[in-house]
Amino acid sequence: MKIKTVMDKVELRIPSRAEFSKDFAAVYRALSSGSRPHALRAGLHYSRVGDLRLYGYQAILHMYCTHGREGNHKLELLNAGEMSYVQIGREVERIFNVDPSRLSVMRIDLAADVRDVPVIWFAQHLRAKWKRAVCEIGLIEYSQMGPRELQTFYLGKRPNCFRVYDKIAELRKQYTLLCRGVSPETKLPTFEQTYGYPKSGCVLTRVERQIGGSRIPPQIGTFGKLRSLPSFDPFDRLEISPGPVADHEPNIEGYGLKDYLAGLGLRNRANELGMHRLRAWVNKHSPGNASRFFKKYVEFLPSGDGGIDTGELFRLYVNSVGRQLAS
């Protein structure tokens, strides 16, 4: 059984002078000649791009960057969440004669899986400091079961953003693709045997930090430095608004009618927009007084009951990445 862990995507820069391994050199020659199916093709930023999965490698190869003078390559490791740190390094060495520890990280996705807290709770309570763009995705990536059963949303813009999504919904989609075209006589493992979770009745939300390009922090700037991931907090820019306890209802006598109605309006907007967009909306129309408004009307904000705080989120991440680095 394969269970994805926290280091879910890794892209590494390969120097243009790096040589292929002996075994892969023969594969590359065949790909370049077009004698094998799915040969190399031109890409948007690289002159040659090839998916190596058909040949037993868990990677997509991007050769000769068309920007700048160096013409370096990129190795996009696939299913990195199903491999240990050591296995990822070995996969690099199967393709290039390089020391993986010295390679620069071009992109990495770091995540924590949270049980029993739905995506909609995070949409209502989560805020990313300095992230202006918010894109809620439901119908585009996955079907929505109802108007408020959100399955995916982003804070920020890719490749530097936070993504929060329904992990079980994603696995169901993968399982449907796995079963497609398989004859009825073929006995496939069940969903739970394949992924380790029941197909229904389980709430599992993945909170993911995607980091790429010039935003890669120096402390995790090379593959070798990823050994220090347990001391790196990918969620340091997240704030989770706890709000009041669920059974607490503001007293109109304590506010007066005007402020009481203003608080109810703020609550409605919080439920509609979520805390990230609500803060931007209040700052726009106040102007810039969202913190004062939230402090004054904190009793009206969405309840934090049944959720999680940033400390627990970081703990889940540390436990997961520790297992991936140790194995």
N, C-alpha and C positions, 0 to 999 in steps of 0.2 A: 504494500500500500504506500503510495506517495503522498506526502502531506507537504504542501508548499510552506516555506518559511519566509523569513522577513526580507532577505536580500533577493528581491523578486526579479530584477532586471539589471544587467551589467553590460556596459559598452566600454571597450578599451581602445585606446589609440595605439596603433602599431607603426613603428618607424618605417619609412619607405625602404630603407636599406635592409630590413629584416628578411631573412631567408625562410622559405617554407621548410617544414619537416620533410624527411625523405619520402614517407608514405603519402603525404598530402601533395607533394610536388607533382606526382603522377596524376592525381585527381585534377589538379589545377590545369595541367597541360591538356587533358581531355576536355575540360570545361571550356578552355580558351579556343580549342580547335572546333568546338561545336559538335564533336562526335558523341557526346553524351546529352541526354535530355535535360531540359531546363538549364541551358548554358548561361554564361555570364551575359548580362545586359547592361545598357547604360543607365545610370541613375541620375537623380537631380543634382547631387553634390559630389558624386564619385563617378569615375569613368567606367567602372565595372562593378556590378553587384550580383552576388549569387547566393541562393539559398542552399545550404549544404546538408540539409536534413535528409535528403534522398540518398546521401552518400555516408550516412552514419555519424555525422557531426551535428552537434546541437548549437548551430551558429549560422548567422548570415554574414557573409564576407563583403566588405565595401573596400574596393581597391582604388588608390590614387585619387585623393581629394582634389577637386578642381579649383579650390580656393587656396590662395597662398602659393609659396614656392616649394614647400617641402614635399607635397604630394603624398602625405602619410595615408595609412589605411585605418579602417575601423573594423573591429570584430564585435559583432552584436551577439552576445551569449543568450541563447533561448532556454527557457525552462530553468533559469538559474535558481529559482526558488525550490526546485526539486533536487538540487545538488549541494553538496557541502562546499566550503571554501576550497578545500584541497582538490575536489573534483573539478571545480571551475578552472583552477590553475592548470590541471592536467589537460583539460579540454583545449585550452589555449596552446599548450605545448604540442598537442597532436597536430596542430595546424602550422605553427611558426616555431622556429628555433630561437626562442627568446626566453628571458627571465621574466615570468609574469609579474613578479613583485615590483618591477621597475616601470611597468606600463602605466600611463596616465589614464585615469578614469574620465570618460567623456559623458557618461550618464549612469545613474544608479537610482533604483526605486527601492525605498525602504518602507516597511509596513508593519502594522500590528493588527491582529485579528481580535475583534471584540465580540464576545458571545452575548446574546440576549439584549442587545441595544440596537434598535433598528436604525436605518439610514435617516429616516425622518427626524429622529431625536437629534442626531448630529446636525442636520440642516437647520434645526431651530435653535441650537445652542452653540454651534461652533463658529469661531471667528478667527481668521488669519490676519495677523498684523501686517500692514503694508501691502496686502493683496487686494486690488481693486476689482478684478474681474471675477465674476461668479457665473458659472454656466451649469444649469441643472439639465441633466440628460436622463430621459426615461424612454420615450418612444423611439429615439434614434438608436440607442444601443440595445435596450431590452424593452419588452412590452410592460406597461404599467397595469397593475391589477385594479387600480382605483385612482381617483384624482389626487390623493395625498399619499399614495404608497410609492414614494420616490425611491428609485433604485440606484441612481448614480448622481453625484454632483461634484463639481470642481470649484476650488478656490484658487484663483490665479490662472495663468495661461501656460500651457505646455510649451517647453519641457520642464518648466519650473513652477510647480503647482502642488496643491494637495488634492487628492482624489479620494472620495468616500463612496463606497459602493457595496451592494448586496452580493456577498461572495457566493452564497448558495445559488442565486439567480445566474451568476456567471458560470458556475459549475454545471448547472442544469443545461445551459446552452452548449457547453463543451460536450456533455454526455449525449445530447441529441445529435451532434455532429459525429460523435464516435459511433453511434448506432446506425447512422444513415448508410444505406446501401449494403448493410450486413444481412445475409440471408436468414430467414426464420429458424433454420436448423442450427445456426451458430449460437452457441451458448456463451454469452458475454457476462462478465462480472456485473453485479448490481451496482447501482449508483453508490451505495454506501460502501461496498467493497472496493470500489475504484477510488473514492475520495475521502472516505473515513467519516462522512457526515450523512445523516438521513436526508432523503430527497425533499421531504416536507416536515414541517413542525420544528425546524431549527432556524434560529436567527443568528446569522454570523455576518458582521459588518467589517470590512477591511478599510482601515484608515491608512492611506499611502502618501508618502512624500516623494515626489518625482524631482530629481535634481539633475540638471544637465548644463553643458556649455561652460561659460565663464563663472557660473554660480557654484561649481563644485568647491566645497570648503577645502583649504589646504590640508587639514588634518586627516582627510580621507581622499587626498588627491591622486594617490597611486593605488594599485591593487594590493601592494604590500601593506599600505597603511590601513586597509580595511580591517586588519586585525584589531584596530582600536575602535571599531564600531560600537561596542557596548558603552563606551564613554562619550559617544556622539549622540546628541538628542535631535532627531530629525523633526520633532514636533515642538521645538522651542518657540516657534512663531504662532503657535495655536493658543487660543484662549477659549475656555469652555465656561459659558455663563451658567452658574448653577441655578439661579433664580430662587424663589421661595419654596418652601415645602408644599407638597401637592394639596394638602388639606387646608391650607391657609387662604382665606379670602379677605381682601382688603375691606376695611370698614369705611363706609361712606362718611360717617360722622368724623372720622379722623382726617379726612381729606377735604371735605366740602364738595358740593356738587360739581363745580367746574373741574377741579383736579381729579375727582373720581372718574368723570367721563373722559378726561384726557388720558388717564391711566388705562381705562378700558380700550380706548382707541389704540394706545401703544401696544397693548396685549394683542389686539387683532392684527396689527401690522407685523408684530413679531411672529405670529403663527403663519402669516402669509409669506413673509420675506425671509425669515430666519435671522439670527442675530448679526451675521456678517453684513448682509445687505441692509438690515434695519439701521445699524450704526451709520452706514454711509448715507442713508436716506435722511436720518435725523440731522446729521452734520450738515447736509446740503440745505435743509430748510430751517435750521435754528438761528444762525449758522455756526457750526463747529461746537455745539454744546451737547453732543450725545452723552458724554460721560456724566454731565450734570443731570440730564434727563433720566438716565438709567439709575443714578443714585437716588433721585427723588421718587421714582416710580418702580423701584426694584420689586415691590410686592406684586406688581402686575405682570412681571416678565414670566416666561414659561418656566414651569417647575423643573428643578433639576433631579427630581426623584426618578429612579429607574435608569439612571445614566452612568456616567463615568467621569473622572477628573483627569487632568493632564498627567498627574503623578502615576496613576494606575495605567494610563496609556503607555507611558514610557517604560514602566515595569514589564508590561506584556512584550514590548519591543525588545527589551534587554534579554528577557528569558528566551525569546525565539532566536535572536541573532547569536546568542551564546551557544545554543545547540548547533546552529549551522556552522559556526566557526570551529567548534570542538570536534565535529564528526569528520 
